[in-house]
Amino acid sequence: MLTLGIDPGTATTGYGLVRQQGDKLSYVICGCVITTPKDSTHDRLAKIYNEIKQLIKIHRPDCVAVERLFFGENTKTAMAVSQARGIALLAAAEGKVSVSEYTPLEVKLALTGYGKAEKRQIQQMVRVMLKLADIPRPDDAADALAVAICHLHSYKFKAKALIGV
């Protein structure tokens, strides 16, 4: 199973592709879609959409896993990131790829077993699980790989729960 993980953001949207064959996870690619504040909001969102759409077209993932956001106080940031999330969901829907969403807590639990794990711990687990020499950079790309790994660890359990096994 090939999963495209997405860490949405208007300035930087991280993406990471992880393949699972049996119990083995392997790194495929990761990176970021970077936009600049000098561009209009619609141009920034169009760039994110086009690049995610292209990733889906080229790699044909079985699933897109997107980080579900939680913002306590900064509603301006929440709105901007929500727009990037919506664009990622649209690209997946148009590519006819199923979508799963995970909170940061779910990602932390899936990778470390601890819901309050630090960002560095998550990145280190991504490196170890994918047998990489170094932690993927930038941070948003590593976060996207973590979301993909979370999905690959979680989807079997979700499927069993749906069928009542």
C-alpha positions in Angstrom: 0.0 0.0 0.0 1.3 3.4 -1.0 0.2 6.3 1.2 0.7 10.1 0.6 0.9 11.9 3.9 0.2 15.6 4.0 1.0 18.2 6.6 -1.0 21.2 5.4 -0.1 24.9 5.6 -0.4 27.9 3.4 3.3 28.9 3.5 4.6 25.3 3.6 2.7 22.1 2.8 4.7 19.0 3.6 4.2 15.8 1.7 5.7 12.3 2.1 5.1 9.0 0.3 5.6 5.8 2.3 5.0 2.3 0.9 4.1 -0.7 3.0 4.8 -4.2 1.8 3.9 -6.8 4.4 5.3 -5.4 7.7 8.0 -3.4 5.9 7.8 0.4 5.5 9.9 2.1 2.8 10.5 5.7 2.0 9.5 6.8 -1.5 9.8 10.6 -1.6 9.2 13.7 0.5 9.3 17.4 0.2 7.3 20.6 0.5 5.2 22.9 -1.5 6.4 26.4 -0.6 4.5 29.6 -1.3 5.4 33.2 -0.5 3.3 35.8 1.3 3.8 38.2 -1.7 1.5 35.9 -3.7 -2.2 36.2 -3.4 -4.1 33.7 -1.3 -5.7 32.1 -4.4 -2.4 31.8 -6.2 -0.8 30.2 -3.1 -3.7 27.7 -2.9 -3.6 27.0 -6.6 0.1 26.1 -6.3 -0.5 23.7 -3.4 -3.4 22.2 -5.3 -1.5 21.7 -8.6 1.5 20.2 -6.9 -0.5 17.7 -4.8 -2.6 16.9 -7.8 0.7 16.2 -9.7 2.0 14.0 -6.9 -1.2 11.9 -7.0 -1.1 11.7 -10.8 2.6 10.5 -10.9 2.7 8.2 -7.8 -1.0 7.0 -7.7 -1.2 6.5 -3.9 -3.8 4.1 -2.5 -4.6 6.6 0.2 -4.0 10.2 1.2 -3.5 10.8 4.9 -4.0 14.4 6.0 -3.2 15.9 9.4 -6.4 17.1 11.1 -5.7 20.4 12.8 -6.3 21.7 16.3 -5.9 25.3 17.0 -6.8 26.8 20.4 -6.4 30.5 20.0 -4.9 31.6 16.6 -8.0 31.6 14.4 -6.2 33.5 11.6 -3.7 30.7 11.3 -6.4 28.1 11.6 -8.3 29.5 8.8 -5.3 29.7 6.5 -4.2 26.1 7.3 -7.8 24.9 6.9 -7.8 26.3 3.3 -4.7 24.3 2.5 -6.3 21.2 4.0 -9.3 21.8 1.8 -7.2 22.0 -1.2 -5.4 18.7 -0.3 -8.8 17.0 0.2 -10.0 18.4 -3.1 -6.9 17.1 -5.0 -7.4 13.6 -3.4 -11.1 13.6 -4.3 -10.5 14.6 -7.9 -7.8 11.9 -8.1 -10.3 9.4 -6.7 -8.0 8.5 -3.8 -9.5 7.7 -0.4 -8.6 10.1 2.4 -8.0 9.5 6.1 -7.4 12.2 8.7 -5.4 12.1 11.9 -4.9 14.5 14.7 -1.4 15.3 16.0 -2.2 13.2 19.1 -3.0 10.2 16.9 0.2 10.6 14.9 2.3 10.9 18.1 0.6 7.8 19.6 1.0 5.8 16.4 4.7 6.5 16.1 5.9 6.7 19.7 3.1 5.3 21.9 3.1 8.6 23.8 0.6 11.4 23.0 2.9 14.1 24.3 6.0 13.2 22.3 8.2 16.1 21.3 8.6 16.9 17.6 12.2 15.7 17.7 11.1 12.3 19.0 8.6 12.0 16.1 11.2 12.9 13.6 13.6 10.4 15.0 11.0 7.6 14.8 10.3 8.5 11.2 14.0 8.1 10.5 14.2 4.8 12.3 11.0 3.3 10.9 12.0 4.2 7.3 15.6 3.2 7.9 17.0 6.6 6.8 20.5 7.9 7.5 19.2 11.3 8.6 15.9 12.9 9.8 14.1 14.1 6.7 14.2 17.9 6.1 12.5 20.3 6.2 10.3 19.6 9.3 7.1 19.8 7.4 8.2 16.9 5.1 9.1 14.8 8.1 5.7 15.6 9.6 4.0 14.5 6.4 5.9 11.2 6.5 4.8 10.7 10.1 1.2 11.2 9.0 1.6 8.6 6.3 3.2 6.1 8.8 0.4 6.8 11.2 -2.1 5.8 8.5 -0.3 2.6 7.6 -0.2 1.6 11.3 -3.9 2.6 11.8 -5.9 1.6 8.7 -5.9 -2.2 9.5 -7.4 -1.4 12.9 -10.0 0.9 11.5 -11.0 -1.7 8.9 -11.4 -4.4 11.6 -13.5 -2.1 13.7 -15.8 -1.4 10.7 -16.4 -5.1 10.1 -16.7 -6.0 13.8 -13.7 -8.3 14.0 
